[in-house]
Each structure stands twice: as C-alpha cells, then as structure tokens.
Amino acid sequence: MPSPLTIRPLGPAIGAEAIDLDLSQGLSPETLASIEAALVKHEALVLHVPDMTPAQHLAIAEHFGEPEVHTFFPNLGAGLEQITIIDSKLGDRADMWHHDESFLASPPIVTMTQAKILPPCGGDTCWISMTSAYDALSERMKAYLDGLQAWHDLNRPITASLRQNVVTHERYLEIVQMNRRHSHPVVITHPVTGRKALFISPTYTTHIDGVANAESDAILAYLHTHCQQIQFGFRHRWTLGDMVLWDNRSVLHNAILDYQPHQRRMQRASVFARGPWHA
C-alpha cells in the first residue's frame, strides 16, 4: 500500500519532513505507520502541524510506546499529563548535547516536541545521527568499543547547573538524592533497523567502565569531538506549530540558547518502549 505521506529528506545523514500531513481527518493507522517508517529511516522527522491538538500529540506518542509522565517538568494535566511543558520563562533549557534521560535503565525511545511560543529569531534545535557517527569510525575503534559499558549520571549536569547558579542548592540536593544513574553499552544495536549507534553524550556520560580514568577520558573526548562533526548533523529553524520527532536511541540533540530575553515554549512527549529499548 502506498504511503499517505510525502516524505522529503532534509539532509544526507539525518532529517526529513512530511510535506502533506493533513490532520483535519484525524490520524489513521496508515498515517501513523507512515510517520513511524519515516522516523526509523531518517531518525528525525519534521511535521508542519500548527493545528495539531494535544490529544493528537498524545495519540502519536501512544503509537510508539508508553508516553512518560515526566518527573521534573510541568504538564498539561487533565488527562494529558504525558504532554510536558518546556518553557524558557520557567528556567527550562536543554542547550547541551544529550540523549533524553539516558541515566534511566530504559531511556525513552522517541521524543516529539511541538513549538508553541517562539522567539523572533534563534532558538533552533540541532540533532546528530549517532548511527552515521558510528559508521564513520575506523574498524579498529569499532573493535575497541565493542562490549564496553559507560555510565550515565544526572548528577553531572545538575552539578554544572549549581555552579552556574541555574538551580538552587535545595534543588541540587533533591535531584542528587534521586540517584539517577545507569550504565549502558557504548554501542547499541537499533531493534528495528539493526544498525549500530554510539550511545554516549558529553552531558550525561561520566566514564567507561573497566578502564583507567585517563583512558576513559581520552576515548570519550575523542568520541564527543568525532560525533559533533557537521556532516552528521541536522539543524531545524522552527516555525510556530512545527513538531519534530526523533529517535532517542540513535540521536543526540541540543536546543540552542541564543534568544534570551525572549520566550520559547515547547510541548513535548517522550515515549518508553513496550519491550527492550535496544537489541
């Protein structure tokens, strides 16, 4: 059966857009399947949907798995607790390269964010294909990384936020006491595509398990620099109502903080897998 959507690639490594999505007739199973197929193929997908309702946002999230009720951020409430509000006026920011919540034992597999209030300019978001970054590694480096585990820890960015006076000492202690940390393979295999991807970030990854500190620091520093090469990335300039979905298993993202004192407000849903989150 032909896809009900026309998908146009936006970059050779990552990124595409659906250019003819009409939500006036609702979300059919065929449309949801087309969105999923495009996301799996391109890793980040732009939907131009200024008329999307929160219920439709939630319906897309439920297609992929179990939508999260976020621990920290406020939400829409009243049956839409899974739709999180990310608002710069509340001090929310994500201007660092990261996988969402990689410090959890099973991080979200998909995140989808819609622009509700935008600054007059700036506020773009960037994504990195960690599959493309992995593919570009030398065979010797791939062999070295095979089987290694790395630790992801929420305390790392919250400590930096405390030092920058972004959070209070009370908030810092509250988050530290949650003990949000977990180890994951440095290289994971995507459960749908079978492609391998690096699963590390300079925000949450603290060290590689089982190797000397200096070795871990050197390897991670090399990998972070390698991944941030421009050819692995995609940058989106938001239009009001745009939604971008990305595969959190194989994509890093960074919301550029270059628009203050203006406001940027997004509505987001993150989705947990109903089974194993990686192969």
C-alpha positions as CSV (number, residue, x, y, z in Angstrom):
1,M,0.0,0.0,0.0
2,P,1.5,3.4,-0.9
3,S,2.3,5.8,1.9
4,P,-0.3,8.5,2.6
5,L,2.5,11.0,3.3
6,T,5.1,12.5,1.0
7,I,8.5,12.5,2.9
8,R,11.3,14.8,1.7
9,P,14.8,14.3,3.1
10,L,16.4,17.3,4.6
11,G,20.0,16.0,5.0
12,P,22.1,13.1,3.8
13,A,22.7,11.7,7.3
14,I,19.6,12.7,9.2
15,G,16.4,14.6,8.9
16,A,13.3,14.6,6.8
17,E,9.9,16.4,6.7
18,A,6.3,15.3,5.9
19,I,5.1,17.9,3.5
20,D,1.4,17.0,3.1
21,L,0.2,15.8,6.5
22,D,-3.5,16.8,7.0
23,L,-4.8,16.3,10.5
24,S,-8.3,17.5,9.7
25,Q,-9.4,13.9,9.2
26,G,-7.6,12.6,12.3
27,L,-4.7,10.2,12.5
28,S,-5.4,6.9,10.6
29,P,-3.4,3.8,11.2
30,E,-1.8,4.2,7.8
31,T,-0.7,7.8,8.6
32,L,0.8,6.6,11.9
33,A,2.6,3.8,10.2
34,S,4.0,6.2,7.6
35,I,5.2,8.6,10.3
36,E,6.9,5.7,12.1
37,A,8.6,4.4,8.9
38,A,9.9,7.8,8.1
39,L,11.3,8.3,11.6
40,V,13.0,4.9,11.6
41,K,14.6,5.7,8.2
42,H,15.6,9.4,8.8
43,E,16.0,9.5,12.6
44,A,14.5,13.0,12.9
45,L,11.2,13.9,11.3
46,V,9.6,17.4,10.9
47,L,5.8,17.7,10.9
48,H,4.2,21.0,9.9
49,V,1.1,20.8,12.1
50,P,0.0,24.1,13.6
51,D,-3.5,22.8,14.1
52,M,-2.4,19.6,16.0
53,T,-4.3,19.1,19.2
54,P,-2.7,17.9,22.4
55,A,-4.9,14.7,22.0
56,Q,-3.4,14.1,18.6
57,H,0.1,14.7,20.0
58,L,-0.6,12.1,22.7
59,A,-2.0,9.7,20.1
60,I,1.2,9.8,18.1
61,A,3.2,9.1,21.3
62,E,1.0,6.2,22.2
63,H,1.6,4.7,18.7
64,F,5.3,4.3,19.6
65,G,5.0,3.1,23.1
66,E,4.2,4.2,26.7
67,P,4.2,8.0,27.0
68,E,6.1,9.3,30.0
69,V,4.8,11.5,32.8
70,H,7.9,13.4,33.4
71,T,9.4,13.6,36.9
72,F,10.6,17.2,36.7
73,F,8.7,19.3,34.2
74,P,5.1,20.6,34.4
75,N,2.5,19.1,32.1
76,L,-0.9,19.9,30.6
77,G,-2.8,17.9,33.2
78,A,-6.5,16.8,32.9
79,G,-5.8,13.6,31.1
80,L,-2.8,15.0,29.2
81,E,-0.2,14.6,31.9
82,Q,2.1,12.9,29.4
83,I,2.4,16.2,27.4
84,T,5.3,18.1,29.1
85,I,5.7,21.9,29.0
86,I,9.3,23.1,28.4
87,D,9.3,26.9,28.8
88,S,12.3,29.2,29.0
89,K,10.4,31.6,31.2
90,L,10.3,28.8,33.8
91,G,14.1,28.4,33.5
92,D,13.9,25.3,31.4
93,R,16.8,24.7,29.0
94,A,18.4,21.9,27.0
95,D,21.4,23.7,25.4
96,M,23.7,20.7,25.6
97,W,24.3,17.6,23.5
98,H,22.3,14.7,25.1
99,H,20.1,11.7,24.7
100,D,16.9,12.3,26.8
101,E,17.2,10.7,30.2
102,S,20.0,8.3,29.3
103,F,20.6,8.0,33.1
104,L,17.5,5.7,33.3
105,A,17.7,1.9,33.0
106,S,15.4,2.1,29.9
107,P,15.6,5.6,28.4
108,P,12.8,6.9,26.1
109,I,13.0,5.6,22.6
110,V,11.2,8.5,20.9
111,T,10.8,12.2,21.8
112,M,8.4,14.5,20.0
113,T,8.3,18.3,20.6
114,Q,6.0,21.0,19.2
115,A,6.7,24.7,19.1
116,K,4.0,26.8,20.8
117,I,5.8,30.1,21.5
118,L,8.9,31.1,19.6
119,P,11.4,34.0,19.9
120,P,11.6,36.4,17.0
121,C,14.8,34.7,15.9
122,G,17.1,32.0,17.2
123,G,16.0,29.0,19.3
124,D,16.9,26.4,16.6
125,T,17.5,22.8,17.6
126,C,20.2,20.6,16.3
127,W,20.4,16.8,16.1
128,I,23.3,14.4,15.5
129,S,22.9,10.9,13.9
130,M,24.9,8.6,16.2
131,T,24.5,5.8,13.6
132,S,26.3,7.9,11.0
133,A,28.9,8.9,13.5
134,Y,29.5,5.2,14.4
135,D,29.7,4.2,10.7
136,A,32.4,6.7,10.2
137,L,34.7,5.3,12.9
138,S,37.7,3.2,11.9
139,E,37.3,-0.6,12.2
140,R,40.0,-0.6,14.9
141,M,38.0,1.9,17.0
142,K,34.8,-0.1,16.5
143,A,36.6,-3.2,17.7
144,Y,37.9,-1.4,20.7
145,L,34.4,-0.1,21.7
146,D,32.6,-3.5,21.2
147,G,31.3,-4.7,24.5
148,L,32.2,-1.6,26.6
149,Q,29.8,-0.1,29.0
150,A,29.6,3.6,30.1
151,W,27.9,5.3,33.0
152,H,25.3,8.0,32.5
153,D,24.6,10.2,35.5
154,L,22.0,13.0,36.1
155,N,24.3,14.4,38.8
156,R,26.8,15.6,36.1
157,P,24.7,18.3,34.5
158,I,22.9,19.3,37.8
159,T,26.3,19.9,39.4
160,A,27.2,22.2,36.5
161,S,23.9,24.0,36.9
162,L,24.5,24.6,40.5
163,R,27.9,26.1,39.8
164,Q,26.3,28.4,37.2
165,N,23.6,29.4,39.6
166,V,20.9,27.9,37.4
167,V,19.4,25.8,40.2
168,T,19.3,26.3,43.9
169,H,21.3,24.3,46.4
170,E,18.0,22.8,47.7
171,R,17.0,21.7,44.2
172,Y,20.5,20.3,43.6
173,L,20.3,18.1,46.8
174,E,16.8,16.9,45.8
175,I,18.0,15.7,42.5
176,V,21.2,14.2,43.8
177,Q,19.2,12.1,46.3
178,M,17.2,10.6,43.5
179,N,20.4,8.7,42.5
180,R,19.6,8.7,38.8
181,R,22.4,6.8,37.1
182,H,22.8,3.8,34.9
183,S,25.3,2.0,32.7
184,H,24.6,1.3,29.0
185,P,26.6,-0.2,26.1
186,V,28.8,2.4,24.4
187,V,27.5,0.9,21.1
188,I,23.9,-0.2,20.9
189,T,22.1,-2.0,18.1
190,H,18.8,-0.5,17.0
191,P,16.0,-3.0,17.5
192,V,14.2,-2.2,14.2
193,T,17.0,-1.3,11.7
194,G,19.7,-3.4,13.1
195,R,22.1,-0.5,12.7
196,K,24.7,0.2,15.4
197,A,24.9,3.6,17.1
198,L,27.1,5.3,19.7
199,F,25.2,5.8,22.9
200,I,27.1,8.4,24.8
201,S,26.9,12.2,25.4
202,P,29.1,14.9,26.9
203,T,26.2,15.8,29.2
204,Y,25.4,12.6,31.0
205,T,28.2,10.1,30.2
206,T,30.8,10.2,33.1
207,H,33.1,7.3,32.3
208,I,33.7,4.0,30.5
209,D,33.5,1.1,32.9
210,G,36.5,-1.1,33.5
211,V,39.3,1.0,32.0
212,A,41.7,3.5,33.6
213,N,40.3,7.0,34.2
214,A,42.8,8.6,31.8
215,E,41.9,6.1,29.1
216,S,38.2,6.6,29.6
217,D,38.6,10.4,29.5
218,A,40.7,10.3,26.3
219,I,38.3,7.9,24.5
220,L,35.2,9.8,25.4
221,A,36.8,13.2,24.5
222,Y,37.7,11.7,21.1
223,L,34.2,10.3,20.5
224,H,32.4,13.5,21.5
225,T,34.6,15.5,19.1
226,H,34.1,12.9,16.4
227,C,30.3,12.9,16.7
228,Q,30.0,16.7,16.6
229,Q,31.3,16.9,13.0
230,I,28.9,18.9,11.0
231,Q,28.2,16.2,8.4
232,F,26.5,14.0,11.0
233,G,24.0,16.7,11.9
234,F,20.7,18.4,11.1
235,R,19.5,21.8,12.3
236,H,15.9,22.9,12.3
237,R,14.7,26.5,12.3
238,W,11.3,26.3,14.0
239,T,8.0,27.7,12.6
240,L,5.1,28.0,15.1
241,G,3.3,24.7,15.3
242,D,6.1,22.6,13.9
243,M,6.6,19.2,15.6
244,V,9.9,17.3,15.4
245,L,10.1,13.6,16.3
246,W,13.5,12.0,16.9
247,D,14.8,8.6,17.7
248,N,16.3,9.0,21.1
249,R,18.2,5.7,20.8
250,S,20.4,6.9,17.9
251,V,20.2,10.7,18.1
252,L,21.7,13.4,20.2
253,H,20.1,16.8,20.3
254,N,20.9,20.4,21.5
255,A,18.4,23.2,21.9
256,I,20.4,26.4,21.2
257,L,20.0,29.0,23.9
258,D,20.6,32.2,21.8
259,Y,17.3,34.0,22.2
260,Q,17.1,35.5,25.7
261,P,15.3,37.5,27.0
262,H,12.6,36.3,24.6
263,Q,10.4,33.3,25.4
264,R,10.5,29.8,23.9
265,R,7.8,27.4,24.9
266,M,7.5,23.8,23.6
267,Q,5.2,20.9,24.3
268,R,6.9,17.5,24.5
269,A,6.1,13.9,24.8
270,S,8.7,11.2,25.4
271,V,7.9,7.5,24.9
272,F,9.2,4.4,26.6
273,A,9.5,1.1,24.8
274,R,6.9,-1.6,25.5
275,G,9.7,-4.1,25.2
276,P,13.5,-3.9,25.2
277,W,14.7,-0.4,24.2
278,H,17.7,-1.8,22.2
279,A,18.6,-5.1,20.6
